[in-house]
């Protein structure tokens, strides 16, 4: 991964660098993004191809841009596309490069249906028209890792859910994987009153309730779609964003951490933001909504109603008093 391919040399004798995608172009050349890495950091890179003579060539349409972290490519006869971090680039011969900013730097997948380009971008599938305008075509994914043309539509791989979907340009249909009601990745359980447990599903972003005596379970909160939890909605109508841990107080208020914030579901099933924010930080405050955390991994209530929080990447344990004051209990940061 420390050298780029050598243009003009035999492919079998050339280094390849770090690469994350393989696509044929219209001329039958096998193209890929390549990055030169130094101590794990990408310092330079571009788009290269192997021609039919098994020789390394550079891709002429994208040669003006020196990509360091390209994740996916689509090389056409008249235009080419490259995703790098949260940017989508469009190259056309003798035209200025166009750039679109996407929602996320995660996820990948580029495929065309007719004149529409579809882009896998973490939890969303975007449709990009001929004028390079984008809109959300489908949502509710955990992490799109591949998008391919298939029978007049698309095949979309969701690597975090372990599911393959088909997409006909309008609707997505689950083709493989477990049923939509199955529990995915369990990350937390909490006692909920007498004889019941709440179970947090981090992979499908839901909370299940289990009756210990009968063994029956059902969805207690969450739609199963990924996204920041909603505020002032019923618990069954909210999304969650990578929820990690649960805690329940003596009044059966349920607290759910999602990344850097803590959501509260009251006894009436209403969702509100209790502490923290979707942007991370390291702040104590008398008002928990003004406090900032960085990746909450565990929560537990003390006998006096104090909520203890493991603030993972701030290297601290914080506590939230019954009056809502956030202070640091352990750790210097």
N, C-alpha and C positions, 0 to 999 in steps of 0.2 A: 503493500500500500504506500510505499515511499516514493514511487516514481510514476510518471505519466507514460502512456503508450508512446512508442517511437514511430512517428509518421514515416511511411515509406519502407518500413521493415516488415519482415514476415511476422504474422500474428503469433505464431508459435514461439518466436524468439523475443517477443516484446513483453515488458511488464504491462500490467493493466491498471494498477492503482486501485483505489476504492470505488466500487460501482454498485448501483442500486436498481438498475433497470436495463432491459434488453428489448429492442424493437427493431423490426425490419423497416427500411425505408422503401420508397416506391421503385427503386432500382435493384432491390434484392440485397443491399448491403445491410449487415447486422450492426446496429448502432447502439451505443451505450454512453452514459455519462461517466467520466473518470475524474477522480480527485487524488492529488498528491497529498499524503498525510505526513506530518512531522510531529512525532510524539502524541499521536492521537488527534491532532488539530489539522483541519484541511486548510491548505495554504494556496492552492491553485488547481484549476481543472477546466475541463471543457467537454465537448461532445465529440466522440470518435466513432469510426465505423471500421468493420472488416469487410473488404470487397470480395468479389467472387474469386479473385486470385489469392485470397487469404493474406492480403496485405493491409496494414493499418493505414487508414486515411482520416483526415479531419473532416467533419461535417461542415460544408461551406455555408449553409444557411445560418448556422448558429455561431460561426467563427468570430463574430464581432464581440461576443460575450464570453468572458472567461469565468465559467461557473465553478464555484468551490464546493457547493453542497447540493447539486442537482439530485432530485429524488426520482423524477420520472420524465420521460420524453415521448413525443409522438412526432415522427419525421414524415412529412408529406412531400408531394412533388412540388407544390407551390408555396407551402407554408409549413412551419414547424412550431412545436410547443414544448416548453420546458417548465417544470415546477421546481422551485428552489426556495426552501423555507416557506414563508407564507406568500410567495409571489408566483404568478403565472405569467410567462413570457410568450409572446407571439412574434415569430420571425417570418418575414416575407422578403423575397429577393427585391433589392432596390427600394425597400420601404423602411421607414424608421421602426425600430423595435417598439412594440406595445407591451405595457405591463399592467396587470391587474393585481390588486391586493386581496388575498383570500382571508377567510376567518382564522385559519390555523396553519401552523407549520408542520402538523402531523397528518398522517394518512397520505395515500397516493393512489394514482390511477388516472389515466388519460385515455379516452376513446371517443370516436366520432360515430354519430348516427345521422346520416345525411349531412346537412350543413351545420349541425349543432355539435359542439364539443362538450363532453361531459367530464367533469373533474372531481375525483374523490378527494375530499378535504376533511379528514378526521371524522367528524360525526355527520357531515353533510355531503350531499351530491349536488354539485353546481352544474347548470346548463349555461353555456356561453355561446352567444349567437355570432353571426358573421361580422357584426359591427363591434365585436368584443365587449358586449354588455352581458353581465352575468345575473342569474337569479337562482334561487334554491329550487332544485328539481325534486329532491327527496331528503328526508331527515330521519332521525331515530336510529342511526347507526352508532356503534361504540367506537370503532376505528376502521375506516375503509383502508384496505391494503392492496386492492387490485380491482381494476375495472376493465372488462374485455367485451368486445362485440360478440353477440351470440344470437343466431336465429332472428335477425331483425330487431334485436334488443340488446341488452347488456347483461353480463354476469358480474355481480359485485360481491367481493369477498370481504366480510367483516371479521377481521382476525381476532378482535377482543371478545366477540360473542361466539366465535366458532361457527359462523353461519354463512351460507351462500344465498344471495338473493338474485332473482331475475328482475329486470326493469324494462318495461315496454315503452318508455318515454313519458309515462304518466304514473303508473302504479308499480310498486315493488312487491314481490311475492317471495316468501321464504321457501327455499328449495331443500335445504339440508339443515342439519343441526337439531338440537332438542326443541321440544315444543315451546311455544311462547309462554306457557305457564310454568315451565320448569325453573327450578332455582339454579342460578349460575355459580358465582364465586361468593362464598359466605365469608364475611369479614367481621361480623359482630353479632352477639346475641344479648338480650337483656330481658330480665323478668318483668312481666307486665301484669300486675295484680296477682290473684291467686290462680295457679295452675296454667298460666299462659306464658309463652315466650314470644318476643319479637325477634325476627331473624333478618339481618340486613344482607341484601344481594347487591354486591358492588358491581357485578358484571351487567346485570339487567336493570339496575337502578330502582329497586323496589324494596319494600319492607313487607315480610310475611308475618302472619300471626299463627302460632301453633298452639293447639289445645293439647296439653301433655297427656291428659287422660284418654282422649279418643284418637290422638295421632293425626287429627285432621288439620290441614293448614289452608290458608287463603291469603290473597293479597290484602294487606292492611293499608298500605300507602304507596303512591308512585304509579306513574303510567307505564313505566318500563322504557321510556325515552330518556336520552341523555340531554341534560341542559341544566342551567342553574335553577334551583328550586324557586317556585313561584311564591308570591307573598299574598296573603289574604285570599287563599283558595282552599277548597276542601282537600284533605290529604290524598284522596284518590285521583285528584286532577293535577298533581304537581309532578314535575320532573326532578331528578337529582343529578348532580354533577360529581361523579366519582365519590359517592358516599363511603365513608370508611368505618365509622363507629357509632354506637347507640348508647344512650343513657336515659334512664327513666326516673323521675323524682317521685316523692311519696304521694303527689296528687295526680299521678299518671300523665303528667306532661312528658312528652318524648322529645329528646334532643338528638339531632342527627348532624354529624360533621360532614361537610363536603368541601374538600380542599382546605381553604383558609377561613371558612366561616362555619357557624353553628346555627342550624335552623331549629325552630321549636314548633312542635305540633301539640296544641293544647287538647284538653279532654273533650272538646267539641269537634276536634278534627281540623281546626284551622291552622294554617301554616304561616309562620312569621319568621323574620330574621332576628335571632337572639343576640349573636355576637359575631364580630369579625366582618370580613368583606370578601368579595371575589378577587380583589387584588391583595397580595400578601404584604406583610410588614412586621414590625416588632414594636408594638405600642401597648402599654398598660393605660387604662382609663377608667374613670368613675362610671362612664356609660359604656356598656359592653359593645354596642354597635360601633363605637369609635375605636375600639381595640383592634389590633391587627395581629394575625398569626401567620405561620408559614407551614402548611401541611400538618393538620391535626390527625394524630393516629390513634389516640385513646382518650376516653372520658369516663369519669366515675364520680358518683355523688357520695359525699360524706354524710354522717348522721345528722349534722346540723344544717344540711341543705346546700353546703358549698359544693360547687362543681369543679373537679380537678381535670385539667386538660394537658395532654402531652403535646407540646408545640415542637414538632420533630426537627425541622430545619432551622429553628431559632435556638435549638439545644437548651430548651427550658421546660419546666413544668409550671403551668400557670394555674391560678385559682380564681373562680368567679364567685363572689359572696352572694348570699341570698338577696342582698340589695342591689346586686349587679355590678359591683366594683371588681375590675380585673387587676390582679397584681401577680408578680412573679414569685413563685414559691421556691424553686430550685433552679440554679443555672445562671451563668454569667453571659450566655449568648456567644 
